[in-house]
Amino acid sequence: MRGTGTTLQQKSEALATIIGCHPGTVYRAIKPREDMTKPADCGAPLAAAIHHASNGAFPGWEIRPDIWQPGQVPPRPHWLPPSLGMAG
């Protein structure tokens, strides 16, 4: 997803549609932070949903480094159907 020429706002809108939440909420979670070692302003379920809905393009461990280690895959939320996700 990153580097595809799509803006971060467009990506957050697409992810919000998949996840079923407000695009601004997703945008706040995936926007670059000044200190990437601090967690984004979102809960673990949203971070996990973003990870899975983006097919790992926005890793849960980048969004919530206080919960997951680099490379660690967060559990898939039970309410996110396995068939949903964004194409590479």
Backbone torsions as a table, in degrees:
resi	resn	phi	psi	omega
1	MET	NA	-43.2	-179.6
2	ARG	-70.2	138.9	177.6
3	GLY	82.4	12.6	-179.4
4	THR	-91.8	1.7	-178.6
5	GLY	89.2	-3.0	177.6
6	THR	-89.4	138.7	-179.6
7	THR	-72.1	159.6	178.1
8	LEU	-61.7	-35.8	177.8
9	GLN	-63.6	-42.8	178.5
10	GLN	-64.7	-39.2	178.4
11	LYS	-65.4	-41.7	-179.6
12	SER	-66.7	-35.6	177.3
13	GLU	-65.9	-42.5	178.5
14	ALA	-64.1	-44.8	178.9
15	LEU	-64.4	-39.9	179.5
16	ALA	-61.7	-37.2	177.3
17	THR	-64.5	-42.4	179.6
18	ILE	-66.5	-46.2	-174.9
19	ILE	-77.2	-33.9	-178.7
20	GLY	90.9	42.0	177.2
21	CYS	-138.3	179.1	-177.4
22	HIS	-72.3	136.2	179.7
23	PRO	-57.3	-33.6	178.8
24	GLY	-64.1	-33.9	178.0
25	THR	-65.1	-44.7	178.7
26	VAL	-67.1	-42.4	-179.6
27	TYR	-58.2	-45.0	179.1
28	ARG	-61.9	-30.8	-179.2
29	ALA	-77.6	-33.4	-173.4
30	ILE	-102.2	-9.9	-178.9
31	LYS	-66.7	148.3	178.0
32	PRO	-60.9	139.6	179.1
33	ARG	-109.8	153.8	179.4
34	GLU	-60.9	-40.6	178.6
35	ASP	-119.7	99.1	-176.1
36	MET	-72.2	-4.3	176.0
37	THR	-83.5	-11.8	177.6
38	LYS	-95.4	146.9	-177.6
39	PRO	-69.0	152.5	174.1
40	ALA	-71.2	166.3	-179.4
41	ASP	-83.4	70.6	176.7
42	CYS	-160.5	161.3	179.3
43	GLY	-83.2	168.7	179.9
44	ALA	-60.5	-40.8	-179.7
45	PRO	-61.4	-39.4	178.7
46	LEU	-68.5	-42.2	178.2
47	ALA	-59.6	-42.4	178.6
48	ALA	-66.5	-40.6	179.0
49	ALA	-63.8	-42.4	178.0
50	ILE	-62.4	-43.7	179.0
51	HIS	-55.7	-51.1	-175.7
52	HIS	-74.7	-38.7	180.0
53	ALA	-66.9	-28.9	178.8
54	SER	-92.7	6.4	-177.0
55	ASN	55.6	36.8	176.2
56	GLY	84.4	2.8	178.9
57	ALA	-65.8	-30.5	173.7
58	PHE	-117.3	86.3	-173.5
59	PRO	-63.1	141.0	177.5
60	GLY	-55.7	-36.1	-178.4
61	TRP	-71.3	-20.9	173.6
62	GLU	-79.6	-33.7	-179.0
63	ILE	-76.9	-43.1	-178.7
64	ARG	-129.0	73.8	179.8
65	PRO	-67.1	-10.8	177.1
66	ASP	-79.4	-11.9	-178.3
67	ILE	-111.4	-47.6	-174.6
68	TRP	-115.2	147.2	178.0
69	GLN	-87.7	156.2	176.9
70	PRO	-52.1	131.9	-179.4
71	GLY	87.7	-14.5	-179.4
72	GLN	-77.2	133.1	-179.7
73	VAL	-94.5	122.5	178.4
74	PRO	-70.1	155.8	178.1
75	PRO	-63.4	142.1	179.3
76	ARG	-73.6	128.3	177.9
77	PRO	-59.9	138.2	-176.9
78	HIS	-64.5	-23.8	-177.6
79	TRP	-87.3	-4.4	178.7
80	LEU	-96.5	109.0	-177.7
81	PRO	-58.4	141.2	-177.0
82	PRO	-63.5	-22.6	-178.7
83	SER	-79.1	-12.1	-177.4
84	LEU	-90.2	141.4	177.3
85	GLY	167.2	164.8	-179.0
86	MET	-94.3	144.2	175.9
87	ALA	-72.0	139.2	-178.4
88	GLY	-26.7	NA	NA
